[in-house]
Amino acid sequence: MTLFYCSSSFIPSQTFIIRCIQANGPLDHRNDRDSTLMTKTTSRLLATALSSLFLMGAFTLAEAGQASFVVDAQSGQVLESSNQDDLNYPASLTKMMTLYLAFEALHDGRLNWDQKLTMSENAESKEPFKLAVGAGRKVTLREAVEGIVVLSANDAAVAIAEQLGGSEQAFAEAMTGKARQLGMKDTVFKNPSGLPDPEQVTTARDMATLGISLMRDFPEEFKLFSMRGFQFRGMKLRGHNNLMYRYDGVDGIKTGYTDASGYNVVTSAQKDGRRVVGVVMGEKTASLRDDKMASLLDSTLPASSTTTASTTPGSQPGATMTDSQPTK
């Protein structure tokens, strides 16, 4: 009787691999003379392996694990890092890529700031944070972008996605494609809002790459991330990014939270000519997240500011990151 030993693996691109090895050497299916027997055997082995993996919970792609990462925006030097390549759920950090593609469309003429976007029933259904104008009603692109930046409006993100991609799914595929172009090797997007999806994953390193890419590629639009609030049709709305109120030098960019992800933030800050982008993921509370980021900024920015910082979001930060110290 021929024996086969099988092993399984799961890689970040979400490809499930089962490799079978014949007892006396690797199985080469191209020279398999008993394909029927092998098909049946492999099917049984696959079913057994899948059942075992389900029991072990091996199909969990990510969890709310704590991770952090700080990079110098000009040099690409990694200043602090912990679990930076572990898969986590991005939550509303996802909207950074939605905005990246919106800014890209603005620059190539597919969108303009005054363009009207229609809120579909699908967009209107995205709780909890939204502009809530009602299905069938319209918002301008500027209102949608400001709503995403300040309020993390899910309906606005979906409206942009449907305008540019036709559907959330098609737009999410474009988001993942852009992520690869930017060097975000482990990120997969499944929707434009960051609402829960077990296959939508990222890493702290990838989120820092996205933050720097926004800063580098769209320096004028990046300034929108410093908005602390905005006025929408008679309502004054305040943002969620409390670090901009409490830490001198912070000028954006995005927070995120779901039950699965924990509390996330990507932060841009500058002092005395140094600009950094920091990421904190998977914290238990918003205050712990903010305290963690403040501590990271304390350790990576100059201790005191005696002159006006000359670095601006549009100063062409480096895109290549280099590790300067071991992972913590």
C-alpha positions as CSV (number, residue, x, y, z in Angstrom):
1,M,0.0,0.0,0.0
2,T,1.3,3.5,-0.9
3,L,1.5,5.9,2.0
4,F,1.2,9.7,1.8
5,Y,2.0,12.3,4.5
6,C,0.3,15.6,4.2
7,S,1.0,19.0,5.7
8,S,-1.0,22.2,5.5
9,S,-0.1,25.9,5.5
10,F,-1.9,29.2,5.3
11,I,-0.1,32.2,3.8
12,P,-1.0,35.9,4.1
13,S,-2.4,36.0,0.6
14,Q,-5.1,33.6,1.9
15,T,-4.0,30.7,-0.2
16,F,-4.5,27.4,1.6
17,I,-1.8,24.9,0.7
18,I,-1.8,21.2,1.4
19,R,1.3,19.3,0.3
20,C,1.3,15.5,0.1
21,I,4.6,13.5,0.1
22,Q,4.8,9.9,-0.9
23,A,6.4,7.7,1.6
24,N,9.4,7.1,-0.6
25,G,9.6,10.6,-2.1
26,P,7.6,13.7,-3.3
27,L,4.5,13.0,-5.2
28,D,4.7,14.3,-8.8
29,H,1.1,14.4,-10.0
30,R,2.3,14.9,-13.6
31,N,3.6,11.3,-13.7
32,D,0.7,9.9,-11.6
33,R,-0.3,6.6,-13.3
34,D,-3.3,6.0,-11.0
35,S,-5.0,9.4,-11.1
36,T,-8.4,8.0,-10.0
37,L,-7.0,6.5,-6.9
38,M,-5.0,9.6,-6.2
39,T,-7.9,11.9,-6.6
40,K,-9.9,9.9,-4.1
41,T,-7.0,9.7,-1.7
42,T,-6.2,13.4,-1.9
43,S,-9.9,14.3,-1.5
44,R,-10.1,12.3,1.7
45,L,-6.9,13.7,2.9
46,L,-8.1,17.2,2.1
47,A,-11.3,16.7,3.9
48,T,-9.5,15.4,7.0
49,A,-7.1,18.2,7.0
50,L,-9.8,20.9,6.6
51,S,-11.8,19.3,9.4
52,S,-8.8,19.4,11.7
53,L,-8.0,22.9,10.8
54,F,-11.6,24.1,11.5
55,L,-11.4,22.4,14.9
56,M,-8.1,24.1,15.7
57,G,-9.4,27.5,14.5
58,A,-6.8,27.7,11.8
59,F,-9.0,29.7,9.5
60,T,-8.8,32.8,11.7
61,L,-6.9,35.2,9.6
62,A,-6.2,37.8,12.2
63,E,-6.9,38.8,15.7
64,A,-6.8,42.0,17.8
65,G,-3.1,41.5,18.6
66,Q,-1.2,44.6,19.9
67,A,1.2,46.0,17.3
68,S,3.1,49.2,16.9
69,F,5.4,50.8,14.3
70,V,7.1,54.2,13.9
71,V,9.0,55.3,10.9
72,D,10.9,58.5,9.9
73,A,8.8,59.9,7.1
74,Q,11.9,61.4,5.3
75,S,14.5,58.7,5.6
76,G,12.3,55.6,5.9
77,Q,14.3,54.6,9.0
78,V,12.2,52.4,11.4
79,L,12.4,54.0,14.8
80,E,10.2,51.7,16.9
81,S,8.5,48.4,16.1
82,S,6.6,45.6,17.8
83,N,4.7,42.8,16.0
84,Q,4.7,45.1,13.0
85,D,4.1,42.3,10.5
86,D,1.4,40.4,12.3
87,L,-2.0,40.3,10.6
88,N,-4.6,42.5,12.2
89,Y,-8.0,44.0,11.3
90,P,-7.7,47.5,10.0
91,A,-11.2,48.7,10.9
92,S,-11.6,52.3,9.7
93,L,-8.0,52.7,8.9
94,T,-9.3,51.1,5.7
95,K,-10.7,54.5,4.7
96,M,-7.2,55.8,4.2
97,M,-7.0,53.7,1.0
98,T,-10.5,54.7,0.0
99,L,-9.3,58.3,0.2
100,Y,-6.1,57.5,-1.6
101,L,-8.1,56.3,-4.6
102,A,-10.4,59.3,-4.3
103,F,-7.5,61.7,-4.4
104,E,-6.0,59.8,-7.3
105,A,-9.3,60.1,-9.2
106,L,-9.3,63.9,-8.4
107,H,-5.9,64.3,-9.9
108,D,-6.6,62.4,-13.1
109,G,-10.0,64.0,-13.7
110,R,-12.4,61.2,-12.9
111,L,-13.8,63.1,-9.9
112,N,-14.0,66.8,-8.9
113,W,-14.7,68.4,-5.5
114,D,-18.2,69.6,-6.4
115,Q,-19.3,66.4,-8.0
116,K,-22.5,64.9,-6.6
117,L,-22.5,61.4,-5.2
118,T,-25.7,59.5,-4.7
119,M,-26.2,57.6,-1.5
120,S,-27.5,54.2,-2.4
121,E,-29.5,52.0,-0.1
122,N,-26.4,50.0,0.4
123,A,-24.4,53.1,1.4
124,E,-27.2,54.3,3.7
125,S,-27.3,51.0,5.6
126,K,-23.7,51.3,6.8
127,E,-23.9,51.9,10.6
128,P,-22.9,53.4,13.0
129,F,-21.1,56.6,11.8
130,K,-22.5,58.1,8.7
131,L,-23.7,61.4,7.2
132,A,-27.2,60.0,7.1
133,V,-28.7,62.1,4.3
134,G,-30.9,59.2,3.2
135,A,-30.9,56.8,0.4
136,G,-31.3,58.5,-3.0
137,R,-30.0,61.8,-1.8
138,K,-26.7,63.4,-2.8
139,V,-23.6,64.7,-1.2
140,T,-20.6,66.4,-2.8
141,L,-17.3,64.7,-3.0
142,R,-15.9,67.3,-0.6
143,E,-18.6,66.6,1.9
144,A,-17.9,62.9,1.6
145,V,-14.2,63.3,2.0
146,E,-14.5,65.6,5.0
147,G,-17.1,63.2,6.5
148,I,-14.7,60.4,6.2
149,V,-11.7,62.3,7.6
150,V,-13.6,63.8,10.6
151,L,-16.6,61.5,11.3
152,S,-15.3,58.3,9.7
153,A,-18.6,58.2,7.8
154,N,-19.2,54.7,6.4
155,D,-21.9,55.8,4.0
156,A,-19.6,58.4,2.4
157,A,-16.9,55.7,1.9
158,V,-19.3,53.4,0.2
159,A,-20.7,56.3,-2.0
160,I,-17.1,57.0,-3.2
161,A,-16.5,53.3,-3.8
162,E,-19.7,52.9,-5.8
163,Q,-19.0,56.0,-7.9
164,L,-15.5,54.9,-8.8
165,G,-15.8,51.1,-8.8
166,G,-19.4,50.4,-9.5
167,S,-19.6,48.2,-6.4
168,E,-17.9,47.7,-3.1
169,Q,-16.4,44.4,-4.2
170,A,-14.9,45.9,-7.4
171,F,-13.6,48.9,-5.5
172,A,-12.1,46.7,-2.8
173,E,-10.2,44.7,-5.5
174,A,-8.8,48.0,-6.8
175,M,-7.8,48.9,-3.2
176,T,-5.9,45.7,-2.8
177,G,-4.2,46.2,-6.2
178,K,-3.1,49.7,-5.2
179,A,-1.9,48.3,-1.9
180,R,0.5,46.0,-3.8
181,Q,1.7,48.9,-6.0
182,L,2.5,50.9,-2.8
183,G,4.4,48.0,-1.3
184,M,1.8,46.9,1.2
185,K,2.5,43.2,0.8
186,D,0.2,41.7,3.4
187,T,-2.9,43.8,3.2
188,V,-6.2,42.6,1.7
189,F,-9.2,44.9,1.4
190,K,-12.8,43.6,1.1
191,N,-14.8,46.8,1.5
192,P,-14.1,50.6,1.5
193,S,-15.3,51.4,5.1
194,G,-13.5,48.9,7.3
195,L,-16.6,47.4,8.6
196,P,-16.0,43.8,9.9
197,D,-14.9,41.2,7.3
198,P,-12.7,38.3,8.4
199,E,-10.7,38.5,5.2
200,Q,-9.9,42.2,5.4
201,V,-6.5,42.3,7.1
202,T,-3.4,44.4,7.3
203,T,-0.2,45.0,9.4
204,A,1.1,47.9,11.3
205,R,4.0,48.2,8.8
206,D,1.6,48.3,5.8
207,M,-0.6,51.0,7.5
208,A,2.5,53.1,7.9
209,T,3.4,52.6,4.3
210,L,-0.1,53.9,3.4
211,G,0.2,56.9,5.6
212,I,3.5,57.9,4.1
213,S,2.1,57.3,0.6
214,L,-0.8,59.6,1.2
215,M,1.6,62.3,2.5
216,R,4.0,61.9,-0.4
217,D,1.6,61.5,-3.3
218,F,-1.1,64.0,-2.3
219,P,0.5,66.7,-0.1
220,E,-2.3,69.2,-0.5
221,E,-5.1,66.7,0.2
222,F,-3.2,65.3,3.1
223,K,-3.7,68.5,5.0
224,L,-7.4,67.6,5.3
225,F,-6.4,65.0,7.8
226,S,-5.6,67.8,10.3
227,M,-9.3,68.7,10.4
228,R,-10.6,68.5,14.0
229,G,-14.2,69.1,13.0
230,F,-16.4,70.3,10.1
231,Q,-19.7,71.9,9.5
232,F,-22.2,69.7,7.6
233,R,-25.5,71.2,6.6
234,G,-25.9,73.3,9.7
235,M,-24.4,70.7,12.1
236,K,-21.0,71.1,13.8
237,L,-19.3,67.7,13.9
238,R,-16.2,66.9,16.0
239,G,-13.6,64.4,15.1
240,H,-12.5,61.2,16.8
241,N,-8.7,61.8,16.8
242,N,-8.1,63.0,20.3
243,L,-4.3,63.0,19.8
244,M,-4.6,66.1,17.8
245,Y,-6.1,67.9,20.9
246,R,-3.5,66.6,23.4
247,Y,-0.2,66.1,21.7
248,D,1.7,69.1,20.2
249,G,2.9,68.4,16.7
250,V,0.3,65.8,15.7
251,D,-1.5,66.7,12.5
252,G,-3.5,63.6,11.6
253,I,-4.3,61.1,10.3
254,K,-6.9,58.3,11.1
255,T,-8.4,56.2,13.9
256,G,-10.3,52.9,13.7
257,Y,-12.2,50.5,15.9
258,T,-14.3,47.4,15.8
259,D,-14.8,44.7,18.4
260,A,-12.5,42.4,16.4
261,S,-9.7,44.9,15.7
262,G,-9.5,46.7,19.0
263,Y,-8.5,50.4,18.9
264,N,-6.2,51.4,16.1
265,V,-4.6,54.7,15.0
266,V,-2.2,56.0,12.4
267,T,-0.6,59.2,13.4
268,S,1.5,61.8,11.6
269,A,3.5,64.2,13.8
270,Q,6.5,66.5,13.4
271,K,8.8,68.5,15.6
272,D,12.1,70.3,15.0
273,G,12.4,69.1,11.4
274,R,11.7,65.4,12.0
275,R,8.4,64.0,10.8
276,V,7.3,60.5,11.8
277,V,4.3,58.3,11.0
278,G,3.3,56.0,13.8
279,V,0.8,53.1,14.0
280,V,-0.8,51.5,17.0
281,M,-3.1,48.5,16.6
282,G,-5.2,46.3,18.8
283,E,-5.4,48.3,22.1
284,K,-8.1,47.6,24.5
285,T,-9.4,51.2,24.9
286,A,-9.1,54.4,23.0
287,S,-7.2,56.0,25.9
288,L,-4.7,53.2,26.0
289,R,-4.2,53.5,22.3
290,D,-3.6,57.2,22.6
291,D,-1.3,56.8,25.5
292,K,0.7,54.2,23.6
293,M,1.0,56.5,20.6
294,A,2.0,59.5,22.8
295,S,4.7,57.3,24.4
296,L,6.0,56.3,21.0
297,L,6.1,59.9,19.8
298,D,7.9,60.9,23.0
299,S,10.6,58.4,22.3
300,T,11.0,59.2,18.6
301,L,10.6,62.9,18.3
302,P,13.0,65.5,19.7
303,A,12.5,66.1,23.4
304,S,11.9,69.9,23.0
305,S,10.9,72.3,20.3
306,T,12.9,75.5,20.2
307,T,12.4,76.4,16.5
308,T,9.6,76.2,14.1
309,A,9.6,72.8,12.4
310,S,10.5,73.1,8.7
311,T,9.1,69.7,7.7
312,T,5.7,69.8,6.0
313,P,3.4,67.0,4.8
314,G,4.4,67.8,1.3
315,S,8.2,67.5,1.7
316,Q,8.4,64.2,-0.2
317,P,9.1,61.6,2.6
318,G,11.0,58.5,1.7
319,A,9.1,55.4,0.6
320,T,11.7,52.8,1.6
321,M,11.8,51.7,5.2
322,T,14.9,50.4,6.9
323,D,15.0,48.7,10.3
324,S,17.4,50.5,12.6
325,Q,16.9,48.3,15.7
326,P,15.6,44.8,16.6
327,T,11.8,44.4,16.9
328,K,10.6,45.0,20.4
